[in-house]
Amino acid sequence: MLPFCRPILRRALSTLAAAFLLFLVTPWAEAAEAKSDAEWARTLEAAKKEGKVSVFLYQRENIEAAVKAFERKYPEIQVVTAATPAAETGPRLMAERRAGKFLWDICICGPTTPFAVLYPAKALDPIKPGLLLPEVLDLSKWWEGRHHYMDPEGNYIFVFLGSVDMPNLFYNKNLVDPKEFKSYWDMLNPKWRGKIVSLDPRQPGRQRVGGRFIYNIPELGEKFLTRLFTEMDVALSRDDRQALDWLAVGKYALCLMCGNIEAATAQGLPVGEFDVYRWKETPGIYSGSNGTVALMNQAPHPAAAKVFLNWLLSREGQLSFQKIMNSPDLLVESMRTDIAKDMIPAHQRRVAGTKYIIMDTAERSNQEPVNKLLKEIIKK
């Protein structure tokens, strides 16, 4: 064979092989798609016959409206909800199940209840078999090109929100120049000793999450927590309003892990919030109060649960959920990357290529080492 013919032959063979492969794959792909469409149609028909889906929620502003938006898409399926404060959710669900009452199809909660209560109790069904819509299964539409699960098996607790988050730090405008702070470590300046109040990180809620954040941020961790609570004479409060009042009147200059600053600023009180997202520490990604979804086993409406799950994780469902849930006090960002994020301030949106600490993993959601440390360093 002439030498110049060899490249031509190789290209021809490559083209022929590709065509043959396409010939083999196309019917298989079409058959798989047809099977998926048929399964979705059967599931939707069964869900409409069930007529309702029951969804348990962490108590939060707008959350019921966010899930009831499902009824606009599927009016034949009624959404029944109940909501409790985070600390009451696990005990209530488990008490019902012990009494033989399997009332709920889905739990849309923060990470604690599904991870620390429902998953160990084997009260959940796997998520993956319930994902049916192609747009939900398409990993390219999700952050980092994958679905995020927080359970160690990667199949039971789906994380659908991933907001940039850090522990809040507020300050009294009459006592603090915010330009002096570029890091949480600046709190350890000796001049702030006895001038810091913190919500008690041993208590459930934002403060416990904040303590776990600090523990898991590599630039802070155990060393920072130890120095903060052993060297700085930090006052502890279990009441948001009390802590913020102390800050506003100047009893304390700094308030760690406090909340509700919008109400205080609306009253003209001299309090401000540090822009901690621009500080030196690596920011976290967190699902927040209602950013995980889990399927309850022995569910009363299993088909409707699958339809709801797929709607929630669809582009339409995530855009609706994100729009309804966002407020000045709560910024939530979907893990889907193919929806608009305009309602989220630019500096609090995830940025491709930026390093973040994902807090909703099995390892970082483990509260035990944090509790052990806090017990050792906080004597109040």
Stockholm file with secondary structure:
# STOCKHOLM 1.0

chainA/1-380         MLPFCRPILRRALSTLAAAFLLFLVTPWAEAAEAKSDAEWARTLEAAKKEGKVSVFLYQRENIEAAVKAFERKYPEIQVVTAATPAAETGPRLMAERRAGKFLWDICICGPTTPFAVLYPAKALDPIKPGLLLPEVLDLSKWWEGRHHYMDPEGNYIFVFLGSVDMPNLFYNKNLVDPKEFKSYWDMLNPKWRGKIVSLDPRQPGRQRVGGRFIYNIPELGEKFLTRLFTEMDVALSRDDRQALDWLAVGKYALCLMCGNIEAATAQGLPVGEFDVYRWKETPGIYSGSNGTVALMNQAPHPAAAKVFLNWLLSREGQLSFQKIMNSPDLLVESMRTDIAKDMIPAHQRRVAGTKYIIMDTAERSNQEPVNKLLKEIIKK
#=GR chainA/1-380 SS CCTTHHHHHHHHHHHHHHHHHHHHHHHHHHHHHHHHHHHHHHHHHHHHHHCEEEEEEECCTTHHHHHHTHHHHCTTSEEEEEEECHHHHHHHHHHHHHTTCCCCSEEEECSHIIIIIITTTTCEECSGGGCCCHHHHCGGGBGGGSCCBCSTTSSSCEECBCEEECCCEEEETTTCCGGGCSSGGGGGSGGGTTCEEEECTTSTTHHHHHHHHHHHSTTTHHHHHHHHHHHSCCEEESCHHHHHHHHHTTSCSEEETCCCHHHHHHTTCSEEECCGGGSSSCCEEECCTTCEEEEESSCSCHHHHHHHHHHHHSHHHHHHHHHHHCBTTBCCCBSBSSSCCTTSCGGGSCCTTCCCEECCSTTTTCCHHHHHHHHHHCCC
#=GC SS_cons         CCTTHHHHHHHHHHHHHHHHHHHHHHHHHHHHHHHHHHHHHHHHHHHHHHCEEEEEEECCTTHHHHHHTHHHHCTTSEEEEEEECHHHHHHHHHHHHHTTCCCCSEEEECSHIIIIIITTTTCEECSGGGCCCHHHHCGGGBGGGSCCBCSTTSSSCEECBCEEECCCEEEETTTCCGGGCSSGGGGGSGGGTTCEEEECTTSTTHHHHHHHHHHHSTTTHHHHHHHHHHHSCCEEESCHHHHHHHHHTTSCSEEETCCCHHHHHHTTCSEEECCGGGSSSCCEEECCTTCEEEEESSCSCHHHHHHHHHHHHSHHHHHHHHHHHCBTTBCCCBSBSSSCCTTSCGGGSCCTTCCCEECCSTTTTCCHHHHHHHHHHCCC
//
